[in-house]
Amino acid sequence: MKSSTASSLIQLLMLAGALVLLPCRVKAQPSPDVTTTSAAAIRPFRVHIPQRDLADLRKRIRATRWTEPETVPDRSQGMQLAHLQDVLKYWGTGYDWRKAEAKLNALPQFKTQIDGLDIHFIHVRSKHPNALPLLITHGWPGSVLELLGAVGPLTDPTAYGGTAEDAFDVVIPSLPGYGFSDKPTGPGWDPDHIARAWATLMQRLGYPRYVAQGGDWGAPVSHALARQAPAGLLGIHVSLPATVPTDVAAQLSGGAAPAGLSPQERAAFDALSTFYQQNRAYSVLMATRPQLIGYALTDSPVGLAAWMYDYNNGEPERLLSRDQMLDDITLYWLTQTATSAARLYWENHGRGLVGAGAQRTAEIRLPVAVTVFPDEIYRAPESWARRAYPNLLYFHEAEKGGHFAAWEQPQLYAQELRAAFKSLR
């Protein structure tokens, strides 16, 4: 045998031996919800709060130093002492966080990093083929918890009076700084930035076409998505529409109603004027001093509970059960997100959520659907909606429901989304 041939054979044998020692590199096929590249990894997530954190919460509730009662016979000074003490007594003794935890863990949850933040989201795929992907954004003082009741009617409509053709795949992210999503460590996470992150999320999940929905903060995020018109977005639905004309919006903080309003428009103006002048203090403070109020909300369970229960003159008490609201308040407490959630108001300072000009609705060319829920902070008139949105696809006044529509009326909420997006499937 020639020396060159022998040398080549020895090299081949050495290489074969080395290959035997290498670990197996056979690549498993990823599941639909798991990506394998580190930069865009989608990781399964489950909630488990240590028992010591729950014990600490109860200890703090027992140690509350109460203020004196209000000096009026109504709640015009805020949530009344006797009622709040009753709520806190239940929160500190009978309330069970583990039930809320189980509801979350009954659904597929994940995390993925976008622009340096881990974003938590729920992702439920329908069993029905050709389900339309639906991205839903929650608000404040809500969380992903406010949308759990709507998951079944949306993903499995045949079990709730709908047809298989009504089905949605549902994606519900936690806003940055809310719940189990990371807290931004610098400024810049306004609704426009969040919208771009959501478009990345939907692309990462492999959805070439989808629709989006939102109320409260979900509305400006959805508006921003529609203005940006990322590839695949077919249209949006909002339950807190930005329909108020600029001249009307300018008068909401104390001016007289503009002349020439229809009865429906005047009713909307009066409702918003009351909200702006009497019930919006929480928003003003969080938009200007989120760090300041954050110290109190992060340190005091009773402060956090009162702050959230008092939303819109006690709307949570009127329309939600005690356990529903305490689930949400407890989530904020356990994740220590009262301050980081409040900063979203600061990021958006000066851009009203219901003003057509502030939300630049004239720039939206994608289809927009609107449902007016009667107990929302205002009932958007159809005349304003048609002026605000150049491509108004759907407008309907629901028979019941309020600011937390999916929380209060999950089946009605699902019916509205089926009707709103029917023509976009």
MOGI-V122868 format. One record per helix or strand of 3 or more residues. SS is the DSSP state (helix for helix, strand for strand). FROM is the first residue (numbers start at 1). LEN is the number of residues. If there is no record, write none. Layout:
ss->(SS	SS)
from->(FROM	FROM)
len->(LEN	LEN)
This chain:
ss->(helix	helix	strand	helix	helix	helix	strand	strand	strand	helix	helix	helix	strand	helix	strand	helix	strand	helix	helix	helix	helix	helix	helix	helix	helix	helix	strand	helix	strand	helix	helix)
from->(3	38	42	51	81	97	109	117	132	144	157	164	168	191	210	217	233	246	263	281	290	301	311	322	338	361	367	382	392	405	410)
len->(19	3	3	12	13	9	6	8	6	12	4	3	6	14	5	12	6	4	16	8	10	9	9	14	10	3	6	7	6	4	15)
